Amino acid sequence: MTGNLEKRFKNILVIQTAFIGDAILASSVLEKLHHSFPQAKISLLVKKGNESLFAEHPFLNEILVWNKSEGKYVSLFNNLKQVRALKFDAVINLHRFMSSGFITAFSGAKYKAGYSETPFSFLFTKKVKHIIGDGRHETARYNELIEDITDKTVSKPKLYPTKQDLEKVSQYKNEKYITISPASIWRTKQLPETKWIEFCDALPEDIKIYILGSKNDMGLSNSLKSKSKHQNSKVLTGELTLLQSAALMKDAQMNYVNDSAPLHLTSAMNAPVTAFFCSTVPAFGFTPLSDNSRIIEVKDLECRPCGLHGSKDCPLGHFKCGFNIDVRSI
């Protein structure tokens, strides 16, 4: 990195206001920017609720929050006002929606990078096409936005649980354990409940199972525990923050997840992971990045994938991409 670029980029904003998993993957850009501009102040704009992922993050100067609950346009203009006041040299927009495009375009930054599909991208300094299924991981597509000011090496996502997070989960690490994260926002991304039960029933009793998820997943988690014959399990759903869950995953024998946010938590901790891909496919570019990782899927289904995010229910009514997964052979 030349001295001229280091002088040019002293105050950088990264924008990713999409889902939890997208925010986790955005941490790869923070790693890359800090490596290339170690003296720069780096800030991050995320959707409300995702800011907890970056508590005490060592590379972040400030965390800005997009809070749609205060009104879409009120939040939009409040964020724009805040961004302009902070006088960023560069804005890197990893999102592709109107709100983030508007903030980027009118941020006042001299360098504005984003995707050509984003509204207002005609005002960006640099724009590239975002192509799902191009054979690259999403982090590589992110990196393309900054490779001209850094290089083509793609950094992995990384999260930094706090000392308090590590202390919180230390009580659960006194025996051999795995974690399962059975829920997903998208129903057809989620391994069927009967399959999770079948999987748990096949495990030896000396393996502790920790069931993870948000408060919204309590119903499924409690149902799994009550229906499974495996007696050595504990529901931690709703009890741990995202960073605490990540800290617990780090030392698990294995973490079993859907193609959903917990998958990306394991990537950010380099934690062992087995990921079930039901209606979606690895070719989309959201595969696990851990050194110890594998993907379980039903191949050669003509109806798969049925969409980028899956659906509320199987469009054909059979959900073979989930029910045909052989969990006992794992």
C-alpha beads as a LAMMPS data file, in Angstrom:
LAMMPS data file: protein, C-alpha beads

330 atoms
329 bonds

1 atom types
1 bond types

-500.0 500.0 xlo xhi
-500.0 500.0 ylo yhi
-500.0 500.0 zlo zhi

Masses

1 110.0

Atoms # bond

1 1 1 0.000 0.000 0.000
2 1 1 1.488 3.323 -1.042
3 1 1 1.905 6.244 1.285
4 1 1 -0.342 8.358 -0.949
5 1 1 -3.292 6.026 -0.465
6 1 1 -2.710 5.820 3.279
7 1 1 -2.843 9.611 3.447
8 1 1 -5.934 9.674 1.256
9 1 1 -7.994 7.169 3.267
10 1 1 -7.865 8.179 6.918
11 1 1 -11.583 7.945 7.694
12 1 1 -13.550 5.073 6.128
13 1 1 -17.180 3.956 6.399
14 1 1 -18.407 0.470 5.540
15 1 1 -22.155 -0.009 5.006
16 1 1 -23.998 -3.323 5.350
17 1 1 -27.587 -2.919 6.548
18 1 1 -28.910 -6.337 5.492
19 1 1 -29.397 -9.497 7.584
20 1 1 -27.225 -10.777 10.445
21 1 1 -25.271 -13.131 8.191
22 1 1 -24.453 -10.314 5.777
23 1 1 -23.203 -8.156 8.643
24 1 1 -20.973 -10.993 9.860
25 1 1 -19.476 -11.428 6.392
26 1 1 -18.889 -7.662 6.240
27 1 1 -16.321 -8.130 9.008
28 1 1 -14.004 -9.549 6.315
29 1 1 -13.850 -6.064 4.784
30 1 1 -13.015 -4.564 8.171
31 1 1 -10.109 -7.001 8.457
32 1 1 -8.845 -6.125 4.983
33 1 1 -9.169 -2.364 5.407
34 1 1 -7.409 -2.406 8.764
35 1 1 -4.569 -4.453 7.308
36 1 1 -4.191 -2.034 4.389
37 1 1 -4.810 1.178 6.361
38 1 1 -3.715 0.424 9.951
39 1 1 -3.842 4.075 10.979
40 1 1 -7.271 4.805 9.504
41 1 1 -10.434 5.309 11.477
42 1 1 -12.973 2.723 10.309
43 1 1 -16.695 2.978 11.025
44 1 1 -19.568 0.622 10.222
45 1 1 -23.242 1.259 9.468
46 1 1 -25.486 -1.718 10.246
47 1 1 -29.154 -2.513 10.723
48 1 1 -30.447 -2.085 14.285
49 1 1 -29.898 -5.314 16.202
50 1 1 -26.695 -6.199 14.384
51 1 1 -24.557 -3.646 16.207
52 1 1 -24.107 -6.099 19.106
53 1 1 -21.911 -8.234 16.822
54 1 1 -19.267 -5.519 16.888
55 1 1 -19.195 -4.581 20.568
56 1 1 -15.615 -3.654 21.488
57 1 1 -14.418 -4.555 17.982
58 1 1 -10.727 -3.600 17.976
59 1 1 -10.711 -2.049 14.489
60 1 1 -13.863 0.051 14.701
61 1 1 -13.884 3.716 15.555
62 1 1 -17.662 4.084 15.514
63 1 1 -20.782 1.986 14.894
64 1 1 -23.709 3.706 13.179
65 1 1 -27.189 2.178 13.305
66 1 1 -29.913 2.135 10.643
67 1 1 -33.128 2.083 12.692
68 1 1 -36.189 1.729 10.462
69 1 1 -38.498 1.592 13.500
70 1 1 -38.197 5.357 13.842
71 1 1 -39.551 5.680 10.313
72 1 1 -37.865 4.701 7.064
73 1 1 -37.287 8.214 5.773
74 1 1 -36.604 9.734 9.179
75 1 1 -33.881 7.148 9.742
76 1 1 -32.550 7.619 6.220
77 1 1 -32.032 11.352 6.596
78 1 1 -30.759 11.044 10.176
79 1 1 -28.127 8.563 9.003
80 1 1 -27.171 10.738 6.043
81 1 1 -26.790 13.753 8.320
82 1 1 -24.604 11.724 10.672
83 1 1 -22.475 10.353 7.847
84 1 1 -21.906 13.767 6.292
85 1 1 -20.971 15.238 9.685
86 1 1 -18.272 12.592 10.162
87 1 1 -16.609 13.622 6.874
88 1 1 -15.536 10.235 5.572
89 1 1 -12.824 10.007 2.929
90 1 1 -14.272 6.762 1.601
91 1 1 -17.616 4.944 1.810
92 1 1 -17.711 1.241 0.911
93 1 1 -21.307 0.104 0.391
94 1 1 -21.784 -3.679 0.560
95 1 1 -25.572 -3.397 0.330
96 1 1 -27.657 -2.992 -2.815
97 1 1 -30.802 -1.161 -1.707
98 1 1 -32.015 2.386 -2.228
99 1 1 -31.333 3.577 1.324
100 1 1 -27.670 2.585 1.387
101 1 1 -27.214 3.811 -2.179
102 1 1 -28.649 7.214 -1.254
103 1 1 -26.417 7.526 1.813
104 1 1 -23.347 6.513 -0.188
105 1 1 -24.061 8.823 -3.114
106 1 1 -24.623 11.893 -0.947
107 1 1 -22.139 11.038 1.832
108 1 1 -19.709 13.753 0.797
109 1 1 -16.897 11.208 0.505
110 1 1 -14.519 11.550 -2.432
111 1 1 -14.296 7.781 -2.880
112 1 1 -17.606 5.907 -3.041
113 1 1 -17.640 2.204 -3.917
114 1 1 -20.658 -0.039 -4.389
115 1 1 -22.517 -2.350 -6.733
116 1 1 -23.874 -1.191 -10.068
117 1 1 -27.295 -2.663 -9.205
118 1 1 -27.628 -0.239 -6.283
119 1 1 -29.870 2.807 -6.796
120 1 1 -27.818 6.025 -7.146
121 1 1 -24.738 4.012 -8.163
122 1 1 -24.235 6.373 -11.121
123 1 1 -22.839 8.771 -8.505
124 1 1 -20.324 6.246 -7.134
125 1 1 -16.595 6.512 -7.794
126 1 1 -16.313 2.768 -8.316
127 1 1 -18.996 0.216 -9.057
128 1 1 -18.935 -3.457 -9.966
129 1 1 -21.602 -6.021 -10.749
130 1 1 -22.787 -8.251 -7.940
131 1 1 -23.414 -11.670 -9.476
132 1 1 -24.849 -14.480 -7.353
133 1 1 -23.626 -17.883 -8.534
134 1 1 -20.436 -16.645 -10.204
135 1 1 -18.355 -19.268 -8.419
136 1 1 -17.028 -16.873 -5.785
137 1 1 -17.785 -16.564 -2.101
138 1 1 -19.689 -13.460 -1.017
139 1 1 -16.577 -12.214 0.777
140 1 1 -14.737 -12.262 -2.555
141 1 1 -17.528 -10.197 -4.106
142 1 1 -17.168 -7.754 -1.204
143 1 1 -13.412 -7.598 -1.669
144 1 1 -13.808 -6.663 -5.332
145 1 1 -15.130 -3.281 -4.199
146 1 1 -11.849 -2.426 -2.488
147 1 1 -9.233 -4.399 -4.402
148 1 1 -8.081 -1.313 -6.314
149 1 1 -7.190 0.430 -3.030
150 1 1 -5.946 -2.734 -1.265
151 1 1 -5.166 -5.913 -3.229
152 1 1 -6.889 -9.072 -4.466
153 1 1 -6.292 -11.140 -1.341
154 1 1 -9.636 -11.949 0.321
155 1 1 -9.735 -11.714 4.117
156 1 1 -11.956 -14.020 6.141
157 1 1 -14.687 -12.647 8.410
158 1 1 -13.750 -12.386 12.064
159 1 1 -15.617 -11.510 15.239
160 1 1 -14.202 -10.601 18.629
161 1 1 -16.199 -11.831 21.651
162 1 1 -15.511 -9.703 24.700
163 1 1 -13.990 -10.919 27.959
164 1 1 -17.496 -10.928 29.424
165 1 1 -18.757 -13.066 26.529
166 1 1 -16.002 -15.622 27.096
167 1 1 -16.700 -15.712 30.831
168 1 1 -20.434 -16.185 30.223
169 1 1 -19.994 -19.359 28.162
170 1 1 -17.050 -20.851 30.071
171 1 1 -19.520 -22.669 32.354
172 1 1 -20.758 -24.705 29.380
173 1 1 -17.328 -25.947 28.302
174 1 1 -16.629 -28.465 31.045
175 1 1 -17.590 -31.485 28.948
176 1 1 -17.508 -32.645 25.339
177 1 1 -20.236 -30.801 23.444
178 1 1 -21.744 -29.880 20.107
179 1 1 -24.133 -27.087 19.200
180 1 1 -27.135 -27.184 16.917
181 1 1 -28.844 -24.107 15.463
182 1 1 -32.081 -25.560 14.050
183 1 1 -33.965 -22.411 13.026
184 1 1 -33.865 -20.060 10.053
185 1 1 -35.880 -17.015 9.027
186 1 1 -36.565 -18.815 5.748
187 1 1 -38.539 -22.028 6.343
188 1 1 -37.141 -23.965 3.388
189 1 1 -33.576 -23.198 4.464
190 1 1 -34.311 -25.036 7.673
191 1 1 -33.673 -28.761 8.134
192 1 1 -37.074 -30.250 9.122
193 1 1 -37.727 -30.698 12.836
194 1 1 -38.132 -34.454 12.433
195 1 1 -34.648 -34.607 10.903
196 1 1 -33.123 -32.666 13.802
197 1 1 -34.799 -35.058 16.231
198 1 1 -33.542 -38.066 14.279
199 1 1 -30.040 -36.599 14.305
200 1 1 -30.045 -35.936 18.062
201 1 1 -31.452 -39.397 18.829
202 1 1 -28.498 -41.000 17.033
203 1 1 -25.856 -39.207 19.135
204 1 1 -24.069 -40.898 22.060
205 1 1 -25.350 -39.765 25.461
206 1 1 -21.898 -38.601 26.544
207 1 1 -22.080 -35.745 24.000
208 1 1 -23.751 -32.641 25.355
209 1 1 -26.033 -30.855 22.901
210 1 1 -26.487 -27.100 23.228
211 1 1 -29.460 -25.793 21.257
212 1 1 -28.898 -22.234 20.051
213 1 1 -31.093 -19.547 18.531
214 1 1 -32.887 -16.280 19.179
215 1 1 -35.905 -15.735 21.423
216 1 1 -38.106 -16.193 18.362
217 1 1 -36.798 -19.763 18.054
218 1 1 -37.836 -20.880 21.553
219 1 1 -40.803 -22.915 20.343
220 1 1 -38.739 -25.036 17.979
221 1 1 -35.866 -25.462 20.445
222 1 1 -38.108 -26.597 23.302
223 1 1 -39.969 -28.929 20.966
224 1 1 -36.716 -30.561 19.868
225 1 1 -35.588 -31.114 23.437
226 1 1 -38.911 -32.580 24.543
227 1 1 -39.308 -34.880 21.540
228 1 1 -35.732 -36.154 21.329
229 1 1 -34.682 -39.323 23.157
230 1 1 -31.262 -37.789 23.753
231 1 1 -31.253 -36.780 27.420
232 1 1 -28.007 -34.823 27.570
233 1 1 -29.088 -31.530 26.024
234 1 1 -29.672 -27.965 27.121
235 1 1 -31.672 -25.182 25.490
236 1 1 -29.649 -21.969 25.386
237 1 1 -31.962 -20.392 22.839
238 1 1 -32.609 -16.766 23.730
239 1 1 -30.100 -16.846 26.594
240 1 1 -26.923 -16.004 24.698
241 1 1 -26.039 -12.994 22.593
242 1 1 -24.653 -13.506 19.109
243 1 1 -21.088 -12.992 20.319
244 1 1 -21.635 -15.383 23.225
245 1 1 -22.998 -17.993 20.836
246 1 1 -19.938 -17.467 18.652
247 1 1 -17.657 -17.939 21.657
248 1 1 -19.412 -21.196 22.546
249 1 1 -19.196 -22.457 18.962
250 1 1 -15.451 -21.859 18.876
251 1 1 -14.641 -24.805 21.154
252 1 1 -17.413 -27.199 20.161
253 1 1 -16.612 -30.655 18.812
254 1 1 -18.866 -29.661 15.907
255 1 1 -21.542 -27.078 15.143
256 1 1 -24.554 -28.132 13.068
257 1 1 -26.297 -25.306 11.220
258 1 1 -28.571 -24.430 8.318
259 1 1 -27.614 -22.084 5.487
260 1 1 -28.290 -19.190 7.828
261 1 1 -26.626 -16.706 10.204
262 1 1 -25.107 -19.316 12.601
263 1 1 -23.140 -20.710 9.646
264 1 1 -21.414 -17.344 9.295
265 1 1 -20.785 -17.148 13.042
266 1 1 -18.731 -20.326 12.722
267 1 1 -16.812 -18.857 9.784
268 1 1 -16.003 -15.749 11.809
269 1 1 -14.649 -17.907 14.663
270 1 1 -13.006 -20.553 12.459
271 1 1 -15.154 -23.033 14.394
272 1 1 -15.869 -26.563 13.113
273 1 1 -19.138 -26.686 11.198
274 1 1 -21.448 -29.006 9.325
275 1 1 -23.942 -27.031 7.252
276 1 1 -27.236 -28.364 5.898
277 1 1 -28.207 -26.803 2.581
278 1 1 -31.850 -27.496 1.796
279 1 1 -33.557 -25.215 -0.741
280 1 1 -30.456 -23.092 -1.402
281 1 1 -27.164 -24.210 -2.933
282 1 1 -23.460 -23.668 -2.155
283 1 1 -22.975 -22.103 -5.595
284 1 1 -24.688 -18.948 -4.318
285 1 1 -21.448 -18.205 -2.431
286 1 1 -22.472 -18.368 1.228
287 1 1 -20.621 -21.528 2.193
288 1 1 -18.704 -22.010 5.459
289 1 1 -15.123 -20.733 5.564
290 1 1 -13.854 -22.619 8.614
291 1 1 -10.843 -24.888 8.194
292 1 1 -12.959 -27.793 9.456
293 1 1 -16.189 -27.551 7.496
294 1 1 -18.468 -29.665 5.345
295 1 1 -21.752 -29.302 3.539
296 1 1 -24.624 -31.791 3.567
297 1 1 -27.143 -31.515 0.729
298 1 1 -29.401 -33.514 -1.572
299 1 1 -27.961 -33.211 -5.047
300 1 1 -29.604 -33.647 -8.455
301 1 1 -33.009 -32.250 -7.510
302 1 1 -34.362 -30.362 -10.531
303 1 1 -36.405 -28.041 -8.316
304 1 1 -33.370 -26.910 -6.324
305 1 1 -32.671 -24.091 -5.734
306 1 1 -36.160 -22.622 -5.568
307 1 1 -34.888 -19.120 -4.842
308 1 1 -32.022 -17.119 -3.425
309 1 1 -33.433 -17.125 0.098
310 1 1 -35.722 -20.127 -0.156
311 1 1 -39.436 -19.808 0.537
312 1 1 -41.918 -19.899 3.394
313 1 1 -42.965 -23.365 2.231
314 1 1 -41.850 -25.782 -0.484
315 1 1 -43.434 -24.586 -3.753
316 1 1 -43.999 -28.209 -4.810
317 1 1 -45.203 -29.395 -1.419
318 1 1 -42.716 -32.258 -0.929
319 1 1 -39.629 -30.511 0.526
320 1 1 -37.362 -33.329 -0.649
321 1 1 -34.302 -31.098 -0.288
322 1 1 -34.841 -31.306 3.474
323 1 1 -36.564 -34.625 4.107
324 1 1 -34.162 -36.593 1.873
325 1 1 -31.079 -35.586 3.871
326 1 1 -29.668 -38.654 5.626
327 1 1 -28.731 -37.321 9.067
328 1 1 -27.754 -40.745 10.428
329 1 1 -24.821 -41.050 8.063
330 1 1 -23.177 -37.841 9.280

Bonds

1 1 1 2
2 1 2 3
3 1 3 4
4 1 4 5
5 1 5 6
6 1 6 7
7 1 7 8
8 1 8 9
9 1 9 10
10 1 10 11
11 1 11 12
12 1 12 13
13 1 13 14
14 1 14 15
15 1 15 16
16 1 16 17
17 1 17 18
18 1 18 19
19 1 19 20
20 1 20 21
21 1 21 22
22 1 22 23
23 1 23 24
24 1 24 25
25 1 25 26
26 1 26 27
27 1 27 28
28 1 28 29
29 1 29 30
30 1 30 31
31 1 31 32
32 1 32 33
33 1 33 34
34 1 34 35
35 1 35 36
36 1 36 37
37 1 37 38
38 1 38 39
39 1 39 40
40 1 40 41
41 1 41 42
42 1 42 43
43 1 43 44
44 1 44 45
45 1 45 46
46 1 46 47
47 1 47 48
48 1 48 49
49 1 49 50
50 1 50 51
51 1 51 52
52 1 52 53
53 1 53 54
54 1 54 55
55 1 55 56
56 1 56 57
57 1 57 58
58 1 58 59
59 1 59 60
60 1 60 61
61 1 61 62
62 1 62 63
63 1 63 64
64 1 64 65
65 1 65 66
66 1 66 67
67 1 67 68
68 1 68 69
69 1 69 70
70 1 70 71
71 1 71 72
72 1 72 73
73 1 73 74
74 1 74 75
75 1 75 76
76 1 76 77
77 1 77 78
78 1 78 79
79 1 79 80
80 1 80 81
81 1 81 82
82 1 82 83
83 1 83 84
84 1 84 85
85 1 85 86
86 1 86 87
87 1 87 88
88 1 88 89
89 1 89 90
90 1 90 91
91 1 91 92
92 1 92 93
93 1 93 94
94 1 94 95
95 1 95 96
96 1 96 97
97 1 97 98
98 1 98 99
99 1 99 100
100 1 100 101
101 1 101 102
102 1 102 103
103 1 103 104
104 1 104 105
105 1 105 106
106 1 106 107
107 1 107 108
108 1 108 109
109 1 109 110
110 1 110 111
111 1 111 112
112 1 112 113
113 1 113 114
114 1 114 115
115 1 115 116
116 1 116 117
117 1 117 118
118 1 118 119
119 1 119 120
120 1 120 121
121 1 121 122
122 1 122 123
123 1 123 124
124 1 124 125
125 1 125 126
126 1 126 127
127 1 127 128
128 1 128 129
129 1 129 130
130 1 130 131
131 1 131 132
132 1 132 133
133 1 133 134
134 1 134 135
135 1 135 136
136 1 136 137
137 1 137 138
138 1 138 139
139 1 139 140
140 1 140 141
141 1 141 142
142 1 142 143
143 1 143 144
144 1 144 145
145 1 145 146
146 1 146 147
147 1 147 148
148 1 148 149
149 1 149 150
150 1 150 151
151 1 151 152
152 1 152 153
153 1 153 154
154 1 154 155
155 1 155 156
156 1 156 157
157 1 157 158
158 1 158 159
159 1 159 160
160 1 160 161
161 1 161 162
162 1 162 163
163 1 163 164
164 1 164 165
165 1 165 166
166 1 166 167
167 1 167 168
168 1 168 169
169 1 169 170
170 1 170 171
171 1 171 172
172 1 172 173
173 1 173 174
174 1 174 175
175 1 175 176
176 1 176 177
177 1 177 178
178 1 178 179
179 1 179 180
180 1 180 181
181 1 181 182
182 1 182 183
183 1 183 184
184 1 184 185
185 1 185 186
186 1 186 187
187 1 187 188
188 1 188 189
189 1 189 190
190 1 190 191
191 1 191 192
192 1 192 193
193 1 193 194
194 1 194 195
195 1 195 196
196 1 196 197
197 1 197 198
198 1 198 199
199 1 199 200
200 1 200 201
201 1 201 202
202 1 202 203
203 1 203 204
204 1 204 205
205 1 205 206
206 1 206 207
207 1 207 208
208 1 208 209
209 1 209 210
210 1 210 211
211 1 211 212
212 1 212 213
213 1 213 214
214 1 214 215
215 1 215 216
216 1 216 217
217 1 217 218
218 1 218 219
219 1 219 220
220 1 220 221
221 1 221 222
222 1 222 223
223 1 223 224
224 1 224 225
225 1 225 226
226 1 226 227
227 1 227 228
228 1 228 229
229 1 229 230
230 1 230 231
231 1 231 232
232 1 232 233
233 1 233 234
234 1 234 235
235 1 235 236
236 1 236 237
237 1 237 238
238 1 238 239
239 1 239 240
240 1 240 241
241 1 241 242
242 1 242 243
243 1 243 244
244 1 244 245
245 1 245 246
246 1 246 247
247 1 247 248
248 1 248 249
249 1 249 250
250 1 250 251
251 1 251 252
252 1 252 253
253 1 253 254
254 1 254 255
255 1 255 256
256 1 256 257
257 1 257 258
258 1 258 259
259 1 259 260
260 1 260 261
261 1 261 262
262 1 262 263
263 1 263 264
264 1 264 265
265 1 265 266
266 1 266 267
267 1 267 268
268 1 268 269
269 1 269 270
270 1 270 271
271 1 271 272
272 1 272 273
273 1 273 274
274 1 274 275
275 1 275 276
276 1 276 277
277 1 277 278
278 1 278 279
279 1 279 280
280 1 280 281
281 1 281 282
282 1 282 283
283 1 283 284
284 1 284 285
285 1 285 286
286 1 286 287
287 1 287 288
288 1 288 289
289 1 289 290
290 1 290 291
291 1 291 292
292 1 292 293
293 1 293 294
294 1 294 295
295 1 295 296
296 1 296 297
297 1 297 298
298 1 298 299
299 1 299 300
300 1 300 301
301 1 301 302
302 1 302 303
303 1 303 304
304 1 304 305
305 1 305 306
306 1 306 307
307 1 307 308
308 1 308 309
309 1 309 310
310 1 310 311
311 1 311 312
312 1 312 313
313 1 313 314
314 1 314 315
315 1 315 316
316 1 316 317
317 1 317 318
318 1 318 319
319 1 319 320
320 1 320 321
321 1 321 322
322 1 322 323
323 1 323 324
324 1 324 325
325 1 325 326
326 1 326 327
327 1 327 328
328 1 328 329
329 1 329 330
